[in-house]
């Protein structure tokens, strides 16, 4: 061949590469793990990625105190133990924790309300990072504010560590309901909505046209059973995060596999019935109304 | 023409969309469907195995009984294209990572492929590619991409990036370590459909 290739064109950390990473996770399950052994169980069960943590949300909730980024030793131990991508959490607004996680080489950073927020004014400005971010959202406005800051993926906040799916369902319905509401509206009408939901007009307009979020949108916060995971998929989630739901259950290996299979065949009740049989006890769980506003992690961030 | 995109996990909507764009560009009548069941698989004229996580896709193909039929279709001459994880699965030999995770490969191409050979997500990149049979560069999008470390028999390397093989063809089967479905460029899909 004769034409000359310009290799100066090699570019890292572009929007396409960051959002593309999230697209590869579609139809998959990301599992919270706290050590190498759990990470291997997750990989063996068919997880598309693991979230490296020191404590799962249920334990963070139970123990209280300030929850921070995991010890780098822990993150590296988990990165060394599996071949699938490894994600890790930084506190809301804690851009130095994010810098540290990027330098360790994690594949995606979750700027997460599960940890104690670090900045009362701002989330991390995510555009400058080479590594992609995922952020939680309760409604369309919040999702679009995160995307405007550079999030390459969003997820429902749900109510982490409760094993109770109602909040994740609420957030998914809030997001998708608003997306559908935008259909057929003209620019002037969209501008009004953009102001109401405190989101940039350009993103509201993009969503109105696409009739979906411009990035991958996962379910998170309260998924405990294969049926929970399939419910979120039927409500339009692109995939599922399972936090405490797997390793706080009786038989994590079997439950992890069952949730993976339920996500692939989310619209086939026969498969969900099959994989739901004899799973042992799910995590005990918490009724949301017993939590005070201060105890609700979803209230963190804005 | 009926195009099937293996739909157990990964970038399925993007491949369905790009398949429709490519069919339009070629002026060919056809449809693109997501394949999760055996009867769907058996109905298609060509097949795409998308990017995603190869460990996950391999397990689910086996679990849901699609694995053996995909191999049989490939041997029968049905055109197949694998991108990224799909490229890994088409290989006869996986590298250390595929062995460590016990990932079962379809083995339709005489090549060895190493997973995540360019590094982790931080090292993922875009770069223009010079591909055999194309007049202009193709926009390469590499995400935790694999690398073709050797090819033998009738498997032929069609593209190298900085000296490393990133695309190969063996008769009716195409494999590439990058993601044509994430670009706006339908030429890889057109290349597949031209084999039908």
HADDOCK unambig.tbl for C-alpha pairs under 7 A between the chains (distance, minus, plus):
assign (segid A and resid 5 and name CA) (segid B and resid 130 and name CA) 6.96 0.50 0.50
assign (segid A and resid 9 and name CA) (segid B and resid 127 and name CA) 5.57 0.50 0.50
assign (segid A and resid 9 and name CA) (segid B and resid 128 and name CA) 6.75 0.50 0.50
assign (segid A and resid 10 and name CA) (segid B and resid 125 and name CA) 6.47 0.50 0.50
assign (segid A and resid 10 and name CA) (segid B and resid 126 and name CA) 5.53 0.50 0.50
assign (segid A and resid 10 and name CA) (segid B and resid 127 and name CA) 4.44 0.50 0.50
assign (segid A and resid 11 and name CA) (segid B and resid 125 and name CA) 5.22 0.50 0.50
assign (segid A and resid 11 and name CA) (segid B and resid 126 and name CA) 5.09 0.50 0.50
assign (segid A and resid 11 and name CA) (segid B and resid 127 and name CA) 6.52 0.50 0.50
assign (segid A and resid 12 and name CA) (segid B and resid 123 and name CA) 6.57 0.50 0.50
assign (segid A and resid 12 and name CA) (segid B and resid 124 and name CA) 5.98 0.50 0.50
assign (segid A and resid 12 and name CA) (segid B and resid 125 and name CA) 4.40 0.50 0.50
assign (segid A and resid 12 and name CA) (segid B and resid 126 and name CA) 6.57 0.50 0.50
assign (segid A and resid 13 and name CA) (segid B and resid 122 and name CA) 6.92 0.50 0.50
assign (segid A and resid 13 and name CA) (segid B and resid 125 and name CA) 6.78 0.50 0.50
assign (segid A and resid 17 and name CA) (segid B and resid 124 and name CA) 6.71 0.50 0.50
assign (segid A and resid 17 and name CA) (segid B and resid 125 and name CA) 6.44 0.50 0.50
assign (segid A and resid 17 and name CA) (segid B and resid 141 and name CA) 6.87 0.50 0.50
assign (segid A and resid 17 and name CA) (segid B and resid 143 and name CA) 6.58 0.50 0.50
assign (segid A and resid 20 and name CA) (segid B and resid 182 and name CA) 6.93 0.50 0.50
assign (segid A and resid 21 and name CA) (segid B and resid 143 and name CA) 6.32 0.50 0.50
assign (segid A and resid 23 and name CA) (segid B and resid 10 and name CA) 6.79 0.50 0.50
assign (segid A and resid 23 and name CA) (segid B and resid 11 and name CA) 5.62 0.50 0.50
assign (segid A and resid 24 and name CA) (segid B and resid 10 and name CA) 4.70 0.50 0.50
assign (segid A and resid 24 and name CA) (segid B and resid 11 and name CA) 5.24 0.50 0.50
assign (segid A and resid 24 and name CA) (segid B and resid 51 and name CA) 6.02 0.50 0.50
assign (segid A and resid 24 and name CA) (segid B and resid 52 and name CA) 4.32 0.50 0.50
assign (segid A and resid 25 and name CA) (segid B and resid 10 and name CA) 5.71 0.50 0.50
assign (segid A and resid 25 and name CA) (segid B and resid 52 and name CA) 6.04 0.50 0.50
assign (segid A and resid 26 and name CA) (segid B and resid 9 and name CA) 6.08 0.50 0.50
assign (segid A and resid 26 and name CA) (segid B and resid 10 and name CA) 4.90 0.50 0.50
assign (segid A and resid 26 and name CA) (segid B and resid 11 and name CA) 6.33 0.50 0.50
assign (segid A and resid 27 and name CA) (segid B and resid 9 and name CA) 4.73 0.50 0.50
assign (segid A and resid 27 and name CA) (segid B and resid 10 and name CA) 6.13 0.50 0.50
assign (segid A and resid 28 and name CA) (segid B and resid 9 and name CA) 5.91 0.50 0.50
assign (segid A and resid 46 and name CA) (segid B and resid 55 and name CA) 6.57 0.50 0.50
assign (segid A and resid 46 and name CA) (segid B and resid 56 and name CA) 4.44 0.50 0.50
assign (segid A and resid 46 and name CA) (segid B and resid 59 and name CA) 6.79 0.50 0.50
assign (segid A and resid 47 and name CA) (segid B and resid 56 and name CA) 6.47 0.50 0.50
assign (segid A and resid 48 and name CA) (segid B and resid 53 and name CA) 5.75 0.50 0.50
assign (segid A and resid 48 and name CA) (segid B and resid 56 and name CA) 6.32 0.50 0.50
assign (segid A and resid 83 and name CA) (segid B and resid 97 and name CA) 6.48 0.50 0.50
assign (segid A and resid 105 and name CA) (segid B and resid 120 and name CA) 6.93 0.50 0.50
assign (segid A and resid 105 and name CA) (segid B and resid 122 and name CA) 6.50 0.50 0.50
assign (segid A and resid 107 and name CA) (segid B and resid 120 and name CA) 6.42 0.50 0.50
assign (segid A and resid 107 and name CA) (segid B and resid 121 and name CA) 4.91 0.50 0.50
assign (segid A and resid 107 and name CA) (segid B and resid 122 and name CA) 6.61 0.50 0.50
assign (segid A and resid 130 and name CA) (segid B and resid 122 and name CA) 5.92 0.50 0.50
assign (segid A and resid 131 and name CA) (segid B and resid 121 and name CA) 6.68 0.50 0.50
assign (segid A and resid 131 and name CA) (segid B and resid 122 and name CA) 5.37 0.50 0.50
assign (segid A and resid 264 and name CA) (segid B and resid 8 and name CA) 5.60 0.50 0.50
assign (segid A and resid 264 and name CA) (segid B and resid 9 and name CA) 6.82 0.50 0.50
